[in-house]
Amino acid sequence: MEVCRVEDFDMLEKRIAIITARGGSKRIPKKNIKEFCGKPIIAYSIEAALDSGIFDEVMVSTDSEEIAKIARNYGASVPFMRSEETSNDFATTRDVIMEVIDKYKSLGRTFEYIFCIYPTAPFITSEKLIKVSKIMEEKQPIEIIPVVQFSFPPQRCFVIDENNFMSYKYKEFAKSRSQDLEKCYHDAGQFYVYNTKKYLELDGNIVDGIMPIIVPEMEVQDIDNEEDWKIAELKYRIMQEN
């Protein structure tokens, strides 16, 4: 696969939404198209991107014809199928993004900003996408990530040794009050926004220049098993009621 170069980009178009939806899901079969509150879960990401009205292209990167068909039915573009190289268990999100950028370049299309959106993120809304788009335009970070605060301070976590005894990992914080500890955040697992030129200059390896948007815990749910799925549906229904 040809590698894109920064100098190849004329920034002809503004934004692309890349929804990454590999077919092989082991813990939850057909996870990316499993029904979630009445429709395939991937539909929420597609609809949020389309409804935002900010994208020149909303596409799904997949190796599955079944996912591709559903994606097209909900209005997304699937101009090419994902390669075997970026469909295996070891392929990274960076690998997928680089492949998509290169494929679109071969079609004569380049984009100033990349929105990498997960297919199992029903809490994404068009409003959130519009908000981060404005932040990217105004602040020009390398990357924007939605984050959520840890519900319990990680500084006071325990570790268990080989004899099944437990101790504080960070003993200096054993007696600290939660409110006195520095707030820590983790990736909400919904989407990532990149400045394409800066992304390519760093070869997709970004550790600084990252700007957060903080989302409430009620709008975040990591979905790794059936129990997570049920909790996510409950949260989604509550969010819709509010």
CYANA upper distance limits for C-alpha pairs under 8 A (distance plus 0.5 A):
  1 MET  CA     99 GLU  CA      8.02
  2 GLU  CA    102 ASP  CA      7.43
  3 VAL  CA     98 MET  CA      7.98
  3 VAL  CA    102 ASP  CA      7.22
  4 CYS  CA      8 ASP  CA      7.46
  4 CYS  CA     98 MET  CA      7.92
  4 CYS  CA    101 ILE  CA      7.77
  4 CYS  CA    102 ASP  CA      6.19
  4 CYS  CA    105 LYS  CA      8.49
  4 CYS  CA    200 LEU  CA      8.15
  5 ARG  CA      9 PHE  CA      7.92
  5 ARG  CA    200 LEU  CA      7.42
  6 VAL  CA    197 LYS  CA      6.41
  6 VAL  CA    200 LEU  CA      6.38
  6 VAL  CA    201 GLU  CA      6.86
  9 PHE  CA    110 THR  CA      6.77
  9 PHE  CA    111 PHE  CA      8.39
  9 PHE  CA    197 LYS  CA      8.12
 10 ASP  CA    110 THR  CA      7.47
 11 MET  CA    110 THR  CA      6.22
 11 MET  CA    111 PHE  CA      5.80
 11 MET  CA    112 GLU  CA      5.56
 12 LEU  CA    109 ARG  CA      7.40
 12 LEU  CA    110 THR  CA      6.17
 12 LEU  CA    111 PHE  CA      6.69
 12 LEU  CA    112 GLU  CA      7.96
 13 GLU  CA     56 ASP  CA      7.23
 13 GLU  CA    109 ARG  CA      7.76
 13 GLU  CA    110 THR  CA      6.51
 13 GLU  CA    111 PHE  CA      5.22
 13 GLU  CA    112 GLU  CA      6.81
 14 LYS  CA     55 PHE  CA      7.75
 14 LYS  CA     56 ASP  CA      7.08
 14 LYS  CA    111 PHE  CA      5.70
 14 LYS  CA    112 GLU  CA      5.41
 14 LYS  CA    113 TYR  CA      6.61
 15 ARG  CA     54 ILE  CA      7.62
 15 ARG  CA     55 PHE  CA      5.53
 15 ARG  CA     56 ASP  CA      6.14
 15 ARG  CA     57 GLU  CA      7.47
 15 ARG  CA    111 PHE  CA      6.00
 15 ARG  CA    112 GLU  CA      6.47
 15 ARG  CA    113 TYR  CA      5.30
 15 ARG  CA    114 ILE  CA      6.43
 15 ARG  CA    115 PHE  CA      7.77
 16 ILE  CA     55 PHE  CA      6.13
 16 ILE  CA     56 ASP  CA      6.44
 16 ILE  CA     57 GLU  CA      5.39
 16 ILE  CA     58 VAL  CA      6.52
 16 ILE  CA     59 MET  CA      8.12
 16 ILE  CA    111 PHE  CA      6.86
 16 ILE  CA    113 TYR  CA      7.07
 16 ILE  CA    114 ILE  CA      5.81
 16 ILE  CA    115 PHE  CA      6.57
 17 ALA  CA     49 ALA  CA      7.49
 17 ALA  CA     55 PHE  CA      7.16
 17 ALA  CA     57 GLU  CA      6.71
 17 ALA  CA     58 VAL  CA      5.20
 17 ALA  CA     59 MET  CA      6.59
 17 ALA  CA    114 ILE  CA      6.79
 17 ALA  CA    115 PHE  CA      5.18
 17 ALA  CA    116 CYS  CA      6.47
 17 ALA  CA    117 ILE  CA      7.23
 18 ILE  CA     58 VAL  CA      6.93
 18 ILE  CA     59 MET  CA      5.80
 18 ILE  CA     60 VAL  CA      6.33
 18 ILE  CA     61 SER  CA      7.21
 18 ILE  CA     97 ILE  CA      8.11
 18 ILE  CA    100 VAL  CA      8.46
 18 ILE  CA    114 ILE  CA      7.79
 18 ILE  CA    115 PHE  CA      6.54
 18 ILE  CA    116 CYS  CA      5.32
 18 ILE  CA    117 ILE  CA      6.43
 19 ILE  CA     45 SER  CA      7.97
 19 ILE  CA     46 ILE  CA      8.13
 19 ILE  CA     58 VAL  CA      8.21
 19 ILE  CA     59 MET  CA      6.65
 19 ILE  CA     60 VAL  CA      5.12
 19 ILE  CA     61 SER  CA      6.56
 19 ILE  CA    116 CYS  CA      6.50
 19 ILE  CA    117 ILE  CA      5.22
 19 ILE  CA    118 TYR  CA      6.16
 19 ILE  CA    119 PRO  CA      6.48
 20 THR  CA     60 VAL  CA      6.48
 20 THR  CA     61 SER  CA      5.53
 20 THR  CA     62 THR  CA      7.03
 20 THR  CA     93 THR  CA      8.42
 20 THR  CA     96 VAL  CA      8.14
 20 THR  CA    116 CYS  CA      7.76
 20 THR  CA    117 ILE  CA      7.12
 20 THR  CA    118 TYR  CA      6.30
 20 THR  CA    119 PRO  CA      6.79
 21 ALA  CA     32 ASN  CA      6.75
 21 ALA  CA     60 VAL  CA      7.23
 21 ALA  CA     61 SER  CA      6.45
 21 ALA  CA     62 THR  CA      5.54
 21 ALA  CA     63 ASP  CA      8.35
 21 ALA  CA     67 ILE  CA      8.00
 21 ALA  CA    118 TYR  CA      7.88
 21 ALA  CA    119 PRO  CA      6.41
 22 ARG  CA     32 ASN  CA      8.22
 22 ARG  CA     61 SER  CA      7.93
 22 ARG  CA     62 THR  CA      5.47
 22 ARG  CA     63 ASP  CA      6.35
 22 ARG  CA     64 SER  CA      7.36
 22 ARG  CA     87 SER  CA      6.89
 23 GLY  CA     30 LYS  CA      7.30
 23 GLY  CA     32 ASN  CA      8.01
 23 GLY  CA     62 THR  CA      7.20
 23 GLY  CA     63 ASP  CA      6.50
 23 GLY  CA     64 SER  CA      5.59
 23 GLY  CA     67 ILE  CA      7.62
 24 GLY  CA     29 PRO  CA      8.28
 24 GLY  CA     30 LYS  CA      7.67
 25 SER  CA     29 PRO  CA      5.88
 25 SER  CA     30 LYS  CA      6.39
 25 SER  CA     31 LYS  CA      6.57
 25 SER  CA     32 ASN  CA      8.47
 27 ARG  CA    224 ASP  CA      7.24
 27 ARG  CA    225 ASN  CA      6.70
 28 ILE  CA    224 ASP  CA      7.70
 28 ILE  CA    225 ASN  CA      6.60
 28 ILE  CA    226 GLU  CA      7.51
 29 PRO  CA     34 LYS  CA      8.43
 30 LYS  CA     34 LYS  CA      6.32
 31 LYS  CA     41 ILE  CA      8.46
 31 LYS  CA    120 THR  CA      8.18
 32 ASN  CA     40 PRO  CA      7.89
 32 ASN  CA     41 ILE  CA      6.65
 32 ASN  CA     42 ILE  CA      6.19
 32 ASN  CA     67 ILE  CA      8.18
 32 ASN  CA    119 PRO  CA      6.39
 32 ASN  CA    120 THR  CA      6.52
 33 ILE  CA     40 PRO  CA      5.10
 33 ILE  CA     41 ILE  CA      6.01
 33 ILE  CA     42 ILE  CA      6.27
 33 ILE  CA     67 ILE  CA      7.19
 33 ILE  CA     70 ILE  CA      8.32
 34 LYS  CA     39 LYS  CA      8.33
 34 LYS  CA     40 PRO  CA      5.72
 34 LYS  CA     41 ILE  CA      6.47
 35 GLU  CA     39 LYS  CA      5.39
 35 GLU  CA     40 PRO  CA      4.81
 35 GLU  CA     41 ILE  CA      6.36
 36 PHE  CA     40 PRO  CA      6.27
 36 PHE  CA     41 ILE  CA      5.63
 36 PHE  CA    233 GLU  CA      7.35
 37 CYS  CA    233 GLU  CA      6.93
 39 LYS  CA     43 ALA  CA      7.37
 40 PRO  CA     44 TYR  CA      8.27
 41 ILE  CA     45 SER  CA      8.22
 41 ILE  CA    119 PRO  CA      7.32
 41 ILE  CA    120 THR  CA      6.30
 41 ILE  CA    121 ALA  CA      8.04
 41 ILE  CA    122 PRO  CA      7.10
 42 ILE  CA     46 ILE  CA      7.00
 42 ILE  CA     71 ALA  CA      8.00
 42 ILE  CA    119 PRO  CA      5.02
 42 ILE  CA    120 THR  CA      6.43
 42 ILE  CA    121 ALA  CA      8.19
 42 ILE  CA    122 PRO  CA      8.30
 43 ALA  CA     47 GLU  CA      6.42
 43 ALA  CA     71 ALA  CA      7.67
 43 ALA  CA     74 TYR  CA      6.83
 43 ALA  CA    119 PRO  CA      8.31
 44 TYR  CA     48 ALA  CA      6.53
 44 TYR  CA    119 PRO  CA      8.29
 44 TYR  CA    121 ALA  CA      7.72
 44 TYR  CA    122 PRO  CA      5.64
 44 TYR  CA    123 PHE  CA      8.46
 44 TYR  CA    124 ILE  CA      7.90
 45 SER  CA     49 ALA  CA      6.75
 45 SER  CA    117 ILE  CA      7.47
 45 SER  CA    118 TYR  CA      7.65
 45 SER  CA    119 PRO  CA      6.33
 45 SER  CA    120 THR  CA      8.01
 45 SER  CA    121 ALA  CA      6.93
 45 SER  CA    122 PRO  CA      6.89
 45 SER  CA    124 ILE  CA      7.01
 45 SER  CA    125 THR  CA      8.45
 46 ILE  CA     50 LEU  CA      6.70
 46 ILE  CA     58 VAL  CA      7.77
 46 ILE  CA     71 ALA  CA      8.05
 46 ILE  CA     74 TYR  CA      7.41
 46 ILE  CA     75 GLY  CA      7.80
 46 ILE  CA     76 ALA  CA      6.88
 47 GLU  CA     51 ASP  CA      6.27
 47 GLU  CA     74 TYR  CA      7.74
 47 GLU  CA     75 GLY  CA      8.37
 48 ALA  CA     52 SER  CA      6.62
 48 ALA  CA    124 ILE  CA      7.06
 48 ALA  CA    125 THR  CA      5.58
 48 ALA  CA    126 SER  CA      5.02
 48 ALA  CA    129 LEU  CA      8.33
 49 ALA  CA     53 GLY  CA      7.66
 49 ALA  CA     54 ILE  CA      8.23
 49 ALA  CA     55 PHE  CA      7.73
 49 ALA  CA     58 VAL  CA      7.28
 49 ALA  CA    125 THR  CA      8.33
 49 ALA  CA    126 SER  CA      6.55
 49 ALA  CA    129 LEU  CA      7.74
 50 LEU  CA     54 ILE  CA      8.30
 50 LEU  CA     55 PHE  CA      7.78
 50 LEU  CA     58 VAL  CA      7.42
 50 LEU  CA     75 GLY  CA      8.32
 50 LEU  CA    126 SER  CA      8.32
 51 ASP  CA    126 SER  CA      6.32
 52 SER  CA    126 SER  CA      4.90
 52 SER  CA    127 GLU  CA      7.29
 52 SER  CA    129 LEU  CA      7.22
 52 SER  CA    130 ILE  CA      6.73
 54 ILE  CA    130 ILE  CA      7.53
 57 GLU  CA     77 SER  CA      7.97
 58 VAL  CA     76 ALA  CA      5.98
 58 VAL  CA     77 SER  CA      6.57
 59 MET  CA     76 ALA  CA      5.74
 59 MET  CA     77 SER  CA      4.94
 59 MET  CA     78 VAL  CA      6.13
 59 MET  CA     79 PRO  CA      8.25
 60 VAL  CA     68 ALA  CA      7.77
 60 VAL  CA     71 ALA  CA      7.32
 60 VAL  CA     76 ALA  CA      7.03
 60 VAL  CA     77 SER  CA      6.81
 60 VAL  CA     78 VAL  CA      5.99
 61 SER  CA     78 VAL  CA      7.33
 61 SER  CA     80 PHE  CA      8.23
 61 SER  CA     81 MET  CA      7.13
 61 SER  CA     82 ARG  CA      6.36
 61 SER  CA     96 VAL  CA      8.16
 61 SER  CA    100 VAL  CA      8.01
 62 THR  CA     67 ILE  CA      7.47
 62 THR  CA     68 ALA  CA      7.19
 62 THR  CA     81 MET  CA      6.27
 62 THR  CA     82 ARG  CA      5.61
 62 THR  CA     87 SER  CA      8.41
 63 ASP  CA     81 MET  CA      5.91
 63 ASP  CA     82 ARG  CA      5.26
 63 ASP  CA     83 SER  CA      7.37
 63 ASP  CA     84 GLU  CA      8.20
 63 ASP  CA     87 SER  CA      7.05
 64 SER  CA     68 ALA  CA      6.66
 64 SER  CA     81 MET  CA      8.20
 65 GLU  CA     69 LYS  CA      6.61
 66 GLU  CA     70 ILE  CA      6.97
 67 ILE  CA     71 ALA  CA      6.51
 68 ALA  CA     72 ARG  CA      6.68
 68 ALA  CA     78 VAL  CA      6.80
 69 LYS  CA     73 ASN  CA      6.73
 70 ILE  CA     74 TYR  CA      6.96
 71 ALA  CA     75 GLY  CA      7.01
 71 ALA  CA     76 ALA  CA      5.85
 71 ALA  CA     77 SER  CA      7.80
 71 ALA  CA     78 VAL  CA      8.03
 72 ARG  CA     76 ALA  CA      5.42
 72 ARG  CA     77 SER  CA      6.48
 72 ARG  CA     78 VAL  CA      7.39
 82 ARG  CA     86 THR  CA      7.02
 82 ARG  CA     87 SER  CA      7.15
 82 ARG  CA     96 VAL  CA      8.43
 83 SER  CA     87 SER  CA      6.76
 84 GLU  CA     88 ASN  CA      6.99
 85 GLU  CA     91 ALA  CA      7.58
 86 THR  CA     91 ALA  CA      5.54
 86 THR  CA     92 THR  CA      7.91
 86 THR  CA     95 ASP  CA      6.72
 86 THR  CA     96 VAL  CA      6.33
 86 THR  CA     99 GLU  CA      8.43
 87 SER  CA     91 ALA  CA      6.81
 91 ALA  CA     95 ASP  CA      6.66
 91 ALA  CA     96 VAL  CA      7.97
 92 THR  CA     96 VAL  CA      7.11
 93 THR  CA     97 ILE  CA      6.72
 94 ARG  CA     98 MET  CA      6.59
 94 ARG  CA    204 GLY  CA      6.60
 95 ASP  CA     99 GLU  CA      6.73
 96 VAL  CA    100 VAL  CA      6.74
 97 ILE  CA    101 ILE  CA      6.63
 97 ILE  CA    116 CYS  CA      8.20
 98 MET  CA    102 ASP  CA      6.64
 99 GLU  CA    103 LYS  CA      6.61
100 VAL  CA    104 TYR  CA      6.67
101 ILE  CA    105 LYS  CA      6.62
101 ILE  CA    110 THR  CA      7.79
102 ASP  CA    106 SER  CA      6.86
103 LYS  CA    107 LEU  CA      7.07
104 TYR  CA    108 GLY  CA      6.87
104 TYR  CA    109 ARG  CA      5.70
104 TYR  CA    110 THR  CA      7.01
105 LYS  CA    109 ARG  CA      5.57
105 LYS  CA    110 THR  CA      6.22
111 PHE  CA    196 THR  CA      7.55
112 GLU  CA    195 ASN  CA      6.94
112 GLU  CA    196 THR  CA      5.98
112 GLU  CA    197 LYS  CA      7.66
113 TYR  CA    193 VAL  CA      7.61
113 TYR  CA    194 TYR  CA      6.18
113 TYR  CA    195 ASN  CA      5.40
113 TYR  CA    196 THR  CA      5.70
114 ILE  CA    193 VAL  CA      6.13
114 ILE  CA    194 TYR  CA      5.55
114 ILE  CA    195 ASN  CA      7.04
114 ILE  CA    196 THR  CA      6.62
115 PHE  CA    191 PHE  CA      7.41
115 PHE  CA    192 TYR  CA      6.26
115 PHE  CA    193 VAL  CA      4.97
115 PHE  CA    194 TYR  CA      6.96
116 CYS  CA    191 PHE  CA      5.96
116 CYS  CA    192 TYR  CA      5.60
116 CYS  CA    193 VAL  CA      6.76
117 ILE  CA    121 ALA  CA      8.50
117 ILE  CA    190 GLN  CA      6.78
117 ILE  CA    191 PHE  CA      4.79
117 ILE  CA    192 TYR  CA      7.05
118 TYR  CA    189 GLY  CA      7.91
118 TYR  CA    190 GLN  CA      6.05
118 TYR  CA    191 PHE  CA      6.32
120 THR  CA    190 GLN  CA      8.29
120 THR  CA    223 ILE  CA      8.12
121 ALA  CA    189 GLY  CA      8.05
121 ALA  CA    190 GLN  CA      5.87
122 PRO  CA    236 TYR  CA      7.92
123 PHE  CA    190 GLN  CA      8.38
123 PHE  CA    219 GLU  CA      6.18
123 PHE  CA    220 VAL  CA      7.41
123 PHE  CA    236 TYR  CA      7.37
124 ILE  CA    128 LYS  CA      7.16
124 ILE  CA    129 LEU  CA      8.15
124 ILE  CA    190 GLN  CA      7.34
125 THR  CA    129 LEU  CA      7.08
126 SER  CA    130 ILE  CA      6.68
127 GLU  CA    131 LYS  CA      6.59
128 LYS  CA    132 VAL  CA      6.78
129 LEU  CA    133 SER  CA      6.59
130 ILE  CA    134 LYS  CA      6.86
131 LYS  CA    135 ILE  CA      6.92
132 VAL  CA    136 MET  CA      6.56
132 VAL  CA    144 ILE  CA      7.79
132 VAL  CA    193 VAL  CA      8.34
132 VAL  CA    213 ILE  CA      8.17
133 SER  CA    137 GLU  CA      6.77
134 LYS  CA    138 GLU  CA      6.60
135 ILE  CA    139 LYS  CA      6.17
135 ILE  CA    140 GLN  CA      7.92
136 MET  CA    140 GLN  CA      5.46
136 MET  CA    141 PRO  CA      6.78
136 MET  CA    144 ILE  CA      7.88
136 MET  CA    193 VAL  CA      8.47
136 MET  CA    195 ASN  CA      8.34
140 GLN  CA    195 ASN  CA      8.02
141 PRO  CA    195 ASN  CA      7.79
141 PRO  CA    209 GLY  CA      6.01
141 PRO  CA    210 ILE  CA      6.60
141 PRO  CA    211 MET  CA      6.81
142 ILE  CA    194 TYR  CA      6.33
142 ILE  CA    195 ASN  CA      5.87
142 ILE  CA    198 LYS  CA      6.55
142 ILE  CA    199 TYR  CA      7.33
142 ILE  CA    206 ILE  CA      8.26
142 ILE  CA    208 ASP  CA      8.35
142 ILE  CA    209 GLY  CA      5.74
142 ILE  CA    210 ILE  CA      6.45
142 ILE  CA    211 MET  CA      8.42
143 GLU  CA    192 TYR  CA      7.46
143 GLU  CA    193 VAL  CA      5.91
143 GLU  CA    194 TYR  CA      5.09
143 GLU  CA    195 ASN  CA      7.02
143 GLU  CA    206 ILE  CA      8.32
143 GLU  CA    209 GLY  CA      7.07
143 GLU  CA    210 ILE  CA      5.26
143 GLU  CA    211 MET  CA      6.70
144 ILE  CA    192 TYR  CA      6.43
144 ILE  CA    193 VAL  CA      5.58
144 ILE  CA    194 TYR  CA      7.24
144 ILE  CA    210 ILE  CA      6.12
144 ILE  CA    211 MET  CA      5.23
144 ILE  CA    212 PRO  CA      6.06
144 ILE  CA    213 ILE  CA      7.71
145 ILE  CA    187 ASP  CA      7.44
145 ILE  CA    188 ALA  CA      8.37
145 ILE  CA    191 PHE  CA      7.23
145 ILE  CA    192 TYR  CA      5.68
145 ILE  CA    193 VAL  CA      7.27
145 ILE  CA    210 ILE  CA      7.71
145 ILE  CA    211 MET  CA      6.98
145 ILE  CA    212 PRO  CA      5.55
145 ILE  CA    213 ILE  CA      6.81
146 PRO  CA    187 ASP  CA      6.85
146 PRO  CA    188 ALA  CA      6.09
146 PRO  CA    189 GLY  CA      8.07
146 PRO  CA    190 GLN  CA      7.47
146 PRO  CA    191 PHE  CA      7.48
146 PRO  CA    192 TYR  CA      7.96
146 PRO  CA    212 PRO  CA      6.16
146 PRO  CA    213 ILE  CA      5.24
146 PRO  CA    214 ILE  CA      6.30
146 PRO  CA    215 VAL  CA      6.96
147 VAL  CA    185 TYR  CA      6.53
147 VAL  CA    186 HIS  CA      5.88
147 VAL  CA    187 ASP  CA      5.11
147 VAL  CA    188 ALA  CA      5.19
147 VAL  CA    189 GLY  CA      8.47
147 VAL  CA    212 PRO  CA      6.76
147 VAL  CA    213 ILE  CA      6.61
147 VAL  CA    214 ILE  CA      5.52
147 VAL  CA    215 VAL  CA      6.56
148 VAL  CA    185 TYR  CA      5.85
148 VAL  CA    186 HIS  CA      6.12
148 VAL  CA    187 ASP  CA      7.07
148 VAL  CA    188 ALA  CA      6.21
148 VAL  CA    214 ILE  CA      6.15
148 VAL  CA    215 VAL  CA      5.95
148 VAL  CA    216 PRO  CA      6.76
148 VAL  CA    217 GLU  CA      6.65
148 VAL  CA    220 VAL  CA      7.97
149 GLN  CA    183 LYS  CA      7.52
149 GLN  CA    184 CYS  CA      6.32
149 GLN  CA    185 TYR  CA      4.68
149 GLN  CA    186 HIS  CA      6.89
149 GLN  CA    214 ILE  CA      8.18
149 GLN  CA    216 PRO  CA      8.44
149 GLN  CA    217 GLU  CA      7.94
150 PHE  CA    154 PRO  CA      7.78
150 PHE  CA    183 LYS  CA      8.21
150 PHE  CA    184 CYS  CA      6.47
150 PHE  CA    185 TYR  CA      5.99
150 PHE  CA    186 HIS  CA      7.22
152 PHE  CA    178 SER  CA      8.43
153 PRO  CA    157 CYS  CA      7.85
153 PRO  CA    178 SER  CA      6.94
153 PRO  CA    181 LEU  CA      7.75
153 PRO  CA    183 LYS  CA      7.78
153 PRO  CA    184 CYS  CA      7.66
154 PRO  CA    184 CYS  CA      8.02
155 GLN  CA    169 LYS  CA      8.29
155 GLN  CA    170 TYR  CA      6.66
155 GLN  CA    173 PHE  CA      6.90
155 GLN  CA    181 LEU  CA      8.16
156 ARG  CA    168 TYR  CA      7.04
156 ARG  CA    169 LYS  CA      7.72
156 ARG  CA    170 TYR  CA      7.01
156 ARG  CA    173 PHE  CA      6.60
156 ARG  CA    174 ALA  CA      6.67
157 CYS  CA    168 TYR  CA      6.52
157 CYS  CA    169 LYS  CA      6.56
157 CYS  CA    170 TYR  CA      7.86
158 PHE  CA    166 MET  CA      6.83
158 PHE  CA    167 SER  CA      5.91
158 PHE  CA    168 TYR  CA      4.98
158 PHE  CA    169 LYS  CA      5.87
159 VAL  CA    166 MET  CA      6.11
159 VAL  CA    167 SER  CA      6.17
159 VAL  CA    168 TYR  CA      6.80
159 VAL  CA    169 LYS  CA      6.23
160 ILE  CA    164 ASN  CA      6.18
160 ILE  CA    165 PHE  CA      5.98
160 ILE  CA    166 MET  CA      4.87
160 ILE  CA    167 SER  CA      7.11
161 ASP  CA    165 PHE  CA      6.05
161 ASP  CA    166 MET  CA      6.92
168 TYR  CA    174 ALA  CA      7.06
170 TYR  CA    174 ALA  CA      7.48
176 SER  CA    180 ASP  CA      7.24
176 SER  CA    181 LEU  CA      7.64
177 ARG  CA    181 LEU  CA      7.37
188 ALA  CA    215 VAL  CA      8.28
188 ALA  CA    220 VAL  CA      6.52
188 ALA  CA    221 GLN  CA      8.13
188 ALA  CA    222 ASP  CA      8.26
189 GLY  CA    220 VAL  CA      8.38
189 GLY  CA    222 ASP  CA      7.45
194 TYR  CA    198 LYS  CA      8.31
194 TYR  CA    199 TYR  CA      6.88
195 ASN  CA    199 TYR  CA      6.40
196 THR  CA    200 LEU  CA      6.67
197 LYS  CA    201 GLU  CA      6.72
198 LYS  CA    202 LEU  CA      6.82
199 TYR  CA    203 ASP  CA      6.57
199 TYR  CA    204 GLY  CA      5.54
199 TYR  CA    205 ASN  CA      8.07
199 TYR  CA    206 ILE  CA      7.95
200 LEU  CA    204 GLY  CA      6.48
202 LEU  CA    206 ILE  CA      7.14
206 ILE  CA    210 ILE  CA      8.36
215 VAL  CA    219 GLU  CA      7.27
215 VAL  CA    220 VAL  CA      8.03
216 PRO  CA    220 VAL  CA      7.49
217 GLU  CA    221 GLN  CA      8.30
218 MET  CA    235 LYS  CA      6.68
218 MET  CA    239 MET  CA      8.16
219 GLU  CA    235 LYS  CA      7.41
219 GLU  CA    236 TYR  CA      7.94
219 GLU  CA    239 MET  CA      7.84
220 VAL  CA    232 ALA  CA      8.45
221 GLN  CA    228 ASP  CA      7.71
221 GLN  CA    231 ILE  CA      8.14
221 GLN  CA    232 ALA  CA      6.27
222 ASP  CA    228 ASP  CA      7.29
223 ILE  CA    228 ASP  CA      5.42
223 ILE  CA    229 TRP  CA      6.16
223 ILE  CA    232 ALA  CA      7.86
224 ASP  CA    228 ASP  CA      6.69
224 ASP  CA    229 TRP  CA      8.09
225 ASN  CA    229 TRP  CA      6.87
226 GLU  CA    230 LYS  CA      6.91
227 GLU  CA    231 ILE  CA      6.87
228 ASP  CA    232 ALA  CA      6.60
229 TRP  CA    233 GLU  CA      6.81
230 LYS  CA    234 LEU  CA      6.83
231 ILE  CA    235 LYS  CA      6.71
232 ALA  CA    236 TYR  CA      6.53
233 GLU  CA    237 ARG  CA      6.70
234 LEU  CA    238 ILE  CA      6.83
235 LYS  CA    239 MET  CA      6.61
236 TYR  CA    240 GLN  CA      6.69
237 ARG  CA    241 GLU  CA      6.76
238 ILE  CA    242 ASN  CA      6.85
